[in-house]
Structures are given as C-alpha cells and as structure tokens.
Amino acid sequence: MILSMDDKSVLAHISELVDEEHQLRTSLQKGEISESEEHARLRAIEEQLDQLWDLLRRRRAAKEAGIAPDDVENRPIDEVEHYLQ
C-alpha cells in the first residue's frame, strides 16, 4: 500500500520500478533468474506502476479542481487493476 506521497515522490518511485523492470529483463537474459521469477516480479511491478500512475492522475485532477492533492488517497491495486477501459 502506498502512503501519501507528493507528485515528485510518486514520479521517483515510478522511475525506480521501471529501472527494476529493466534489471529483471537483463537478469533473465544473463540466466541469473528463471522466467517464472521474472514473470512473478514483473506482474507485481506492473500492478504497482498502475497504482502509482492512477494516484498521480488523481492528484493532478484534484489540483485542477482546487482540491488539496494530499487529500487524495491511493486506491487498492485490486481496484486499479479492474477498471473498465
């Protein structure tokens, strides 16, 4: 669960997760981890990224609406992952 973060912190966390994603792919190519290990961790990273992007979009929308972005709470991964597009 992500605690309240400012936009800069959210973007920094997104960047860290993207870096980890790249490291996982490199580790798989080097034979340091198995495909199943890579897939499991990538799935968790993708869920966290979806949650962070959702939080960032909602914080920005709150600012535009004149609402304090710090009042925006993150949504559970389960909820974010099951949005209808």
C-alpha positions as CSV (number, residue, x, y, z in Angstrom):
1,M,0.0,0.0,0.0
2,I,1.3,3.4,-0.9
3,L,1.1,6.0,1.7
4,S,0.5,9.7,0.9
5,M,3.2,11.0,-1.5
6,D,3.8,14.2,-3.3
7,D,4.0,14.2,-7.1
8,K,7.8,14.2,-7.1
9,S,7.9,11.2,-4.8
10,V,5.4,9.3,-7.0
11,L,7.4,10.0,-10.1
12,A,10.6,8.9,-8.3
13,H,9.0,5.7,-7.3
14,I,7.8,5.1,-10.8
15,S,11.3,5.6,-12.1
16,E,12.7,3.1,-9.6
17,L,10.2,0.5,-10.6
18,V,11.0,1.0,-14.3
19,D,14.7,0.6,-13.5
20,E,13.9,-2.6,-11.6
21,E,11.9,-3.8,-14.6
22,H,14.9,-3.4,-16.9
23,Q,17.2,-5.1,-14.3
24,L,14.9,-8.1,-14.2
25,R,14.9,-8.4,-18.0
26,T,18.7,-8.2,-18.0
27,S,19.0,-10.8,-15.2
28,L,16.8,-13.2,-17.2
29,Q,18.9,-12.7,-20.3
30,K,22.0,-13.5,-18.3
31,G,20.4,-16.6,-16.8
32,E,20.5,-15.2,-13.3
33,I,16.8,-15.7,-12.7
34,S,14.2,-18.1,-14.1
35,E,11.4,-17.0,-16.4
36,S,8.8,-17.7,-13.7
37,E,10.7,-15.5,-11.2
38,E,10.9,-12.7,-13.8
39,H,7.2,-13.0,-14.6
40,A,6.1,-13.0,-11.0
41,R,8.1,-9.9,-10.1
42,L,7.2,-8.1,-13.4
43,R,3.5,-8.7,-12.6
44,A,3.9,-7.1,-9.2
45,I,5.9,-4.2,-10.7
46,E,3.2,-3.6,-13.3
47,E,0.5,-3.6,-10.6
48,Q,2.5,-1.1,-8.5
49,L,3.1,1.1,-11.6
50,D,-0.7,1.1,-12.5
51,Q,-1.4,2.1,-8.9
52,L,1.2,4.9,-8.9
53,W,0.0,6.3,-12.3
54,D,-3.6,6.2,-11.1
55,L,-2.5,8.2,-7.9
56,L,-0.6,10.7,-9.9
57,R,-3.5,11.3,-12.4
58,R,-5.9,11.7,-9.5
59,R,-3.6,14.1,-7.6
60,R,-3.3,16.2,-10.7
61,A,-7.0,16.2,-11.3
62,A,-7.6,17.3,-7.7
63,K,-5.2,20.2,-8.1
64,E,-7.1,21.3,-11.2
65,A,-10.3,21.1,-9.3
66,G,-9.0,23.2,-6.4
67,I,-8.8,20.2,-4.1
68,A,-5.7,19.6,-2.0
69,P,-3.8,16.8,-3.7
70,D,-2.6,15.5,-0.4
71,D,-6.2,14.6,0.4
72,V,-6.2,12.0,-2.5
73,E,-5.6,8.5,-1.2
74,N,-4.3,5.7,-3.3
75,R,-6.7,3.0,-4.5
76,P,-6.0,-0.6,-3.7
77,I,-4.2,-2.5,-6.5
78,D,-7.2,-4.8,-6.9
79,E,-9.4,-1.8,-7.7
80,V,-7.0,-0.2,-10.1
81,E,-6.4,-3.4,-11.9
82,H,-10.1,-4.0,-12.6
83,Y,-11.0,-0.6,-14.1
84,L,-13.2,-0.9,-17.2
85,Q,-11.5,0.8,-20.1
